[in-house]
Amino acid sequence: MKSIQTKTYTASEKNQTPHWRVIDASGQTLGRLASEVAAILRGKDKTTFTPHIAMGDFVVIVNAAKIHVTGAKLTKKIYYHHSMYPGGLKQTRLDEVLAKHPERVIEDAVQGMLPHNALGRRLFKRLKVSSGPDHPYKAQVSSPANAVKDIKDAAAPAKQQKAKSAKKAPAHEKKEA
């Protein structure tokens, strides 16, 4: 009997063409948004995902100032940094950071969910955050090859399809109470 050898497909970076995605952060929860964005940056939503290759898309987040956090995080979550001098530990509350630099809140959350190595630093450069509704990446996003829907818009048809299929269940499958 002759054996058939199969070869495993391995993606390479030269074959990847990243798209640009625009995500509206208004009203979204910080952690949930950050985890979805980190998965897009890594490329986990693609069928050819390879862990050691930067194969994700570019992500532009708009309306970062309108992000939502749960609980008492606005006053209790504290960001620390050190000036490297004795006694130089600085701390800033989340509400203060949101007032001055709202894009840093999302950047910090997403960076914490990416790999902490050279690949993570390359992936983080693909994240672009804007505090308002306008961003300077309209030329990249508007090209037809890079037209990708928003996260909410992409999930909406799947939910609608599930709802339609649930409504159209055959009569013999319905249980009577």
Summary of the structure (lengths in Angstrom):
residues: 177
radius of gyration: 21.3
end to end distance: 58.3
largest distance: 75.1
contacts: 422
relative contact order: 0.17
helix: 43%
strand: 14%
